[in-house]
Amino acid sequence: MEGLVLLNALATRLLFVLHSLVGVWRVTEVKKEPRFWLLALLNLLLFLETALTLKFKRERGYKWFSPTIFLYLISIVPSLWLLEMHHETQYCSSQSEGMSHNISSKEDLNQTLISSEQTLISSEQTNGVIETAKVFVSNLSTVCEKVWTLGLHQTFLLMLIIGRWLLPIGGGITRDQLSQLLLMFVGTAADILEFTSETLEEQNVRNSPALVYAILVIWTWSMLQFPLDLAVQYVVCPSTVTARGFPSLFFCQYSADLWNIGISVFIQDGPFLVVRLILMTHFKVINQMLVFFAAKNFLVVVLQLYRLAVLASGVRTSLRNHSEGPEGGERVLSPQDWTGESKEAPAVPLQALPVASCDCLPPP
């Protein structure tokens, strides 16, 4: 089992590095400057984290936070920023052009296959494989930037979910909680992808570099929830927390729910709602999908705040019941609490006991 966990951990980090290198390669192809290969040095942080994890943590993961996911974000996000800021130089013109590229690529692949067969016959197999790889890379370079950027966004979110699944589970989180976290990540990734593809595709947005920067900042901010697993961490509250009052009991008893509410309101749905409202009101960008997702973000924020109020009301009710007594009655007063000259308890009238009925008559 330990060997399988180690293999998953190393394979996940290798996939992260390869995907980051693909993003850096695409940036150098678009910018036509080799100096952008320096972005690949960010992967050294991931190699350093791998060495430290293998030395100190063995097959265990980290608690509450995944440094592997965080360093992967650091290595890939700058490349996506540069691709989004360079979005105006290359477009997919039409479907016919794409078909022509496909036909030409098929012809090139056929030619390379024929040439590779000839090289195999002439005992030059190595050179044929290298030439095939070069043609394959050149065909990938002909794909327009819009498709490349969208593909990197999609695979980026898929890598986050799959990588979090394969990485070792940290302390304090069970497999059931991990499955809940992954399901949350699937919905979160779909909303984030819709946010970027919907807003950055508008021409009015592209004409405003400041607005593009703002959208990318919000997108980067929303990515910070993926290294965290606090939304499913449940803390066992000690019995002494009740005596500390409402804040201590509230934050201890519903810590996971509060993290979930905070992430939704302050990291994802709240900022997304603000951006969409600014687009509709100030920049006059109104379409059916934008209105729908703005309404969806508004409903999520309202429902999260409603859930926060419900949780707070439940904690106040439990504290009130606890202070009133175990049976819900009023507190029993001591003799010193009564007023009067005597400190003794006042006489309480006895209730009449029921007399059992008897059909027997007295003897004559």
Stockholm file with secondary structure:
# STOCKHOLM 1.0

chainA/1-364         MEGLVLLNALATRLLFVLHSLVGVWRVTEVKKEPRFWLLALLNLLLFLETALTLKFKRERGYKWFSPTIFLYLISIVPSLWLLEMHHETQYCSSQSEGMSHNISSKEDLNQTLISSEQTLISSEQTNGVIETAKVFVSNLSTVCEKVWTLGLHQTFLLMLIIGRWLLPIGGGITRDQLSQLLLMFVGTAADILEFTSETLEEQNVRNSPALVYAILVIWTWSMLQFPLDLAVQYVVCPSTVTARGFPSLFFCQYSADLWNIGISVFIQDGPFLVVRLILMTHFKVINQMLVFFAAKNFLVVVLQLYRLAVLASGVRTSLRNHSEGPEGGERVLSPQDWTGESKEAPAVPLQALPVASCDCLPPP
#=GR chainA/1-364 SS CHHHHHHHHHHHHHHHHHHHHHHHHHHHHHHTCGGGGGGGGGHHHHHHHHHHIIIIITTCBCSSBCHHHHHHHHHHHHHHHHHHHTGGGCCCCCHHHHHHHHHHHHHHHHHHHHHHHHHHHTTCHHHHHHHHHHHHHHHHHTSCHHHHHHHHHHHHHHHHHHHHHHSCCBTTCCHHHHHHHHHHHHHHHHHHHHHHHHHTTCHHHHTCHHHHHHHHHHHHHHGGGTTBCGGGCCCCCCGGGGGGCHHHHHHHHTHHHHHHHHHIIIIIHHHHHHHHHHHHHTSCCCCHHHHHHHHHHHHHHHHHHHHHHHHHHHHHHHHHHHHHCTTSCCCCCCGGGSCSSCCSCCCCCCCCCCCCCCCCCCCC
#=GC SS_cons         CHHHHHHHHHHHHHHHHHHHHHHHHHHHHHHTCGGGGGGGGGHHHHHHHHHHIIIIITTCBCSSBCHHHHHHHHHHHHHHHHHHHTGGGCCCCCHHHHHHHHHHHHHHHHHHHHHHHHHHHTTCHHHHHHHHHHHHHHHHHTSCHHHHHHHHHHHHHHHHHHHHHHSCCBTTCCHHHHHHHHHHHHHHHHHHHHHHHHHTTCHHHHTCHHHHHHHHHHHHHHGGGTTBCGGGCCCCCCGGGGGGCHHHHHHHHTHHHHHHHHHIIIIIHHHHHHHHHHHHHTSCCCCHHHHHHHHHHHHHHHHHHHHHHHHHHHHHHHHHHHHHCTTSCCCCCCGGGSCSSCCSCCCCCCCCCCCCCCCCCCCC
//
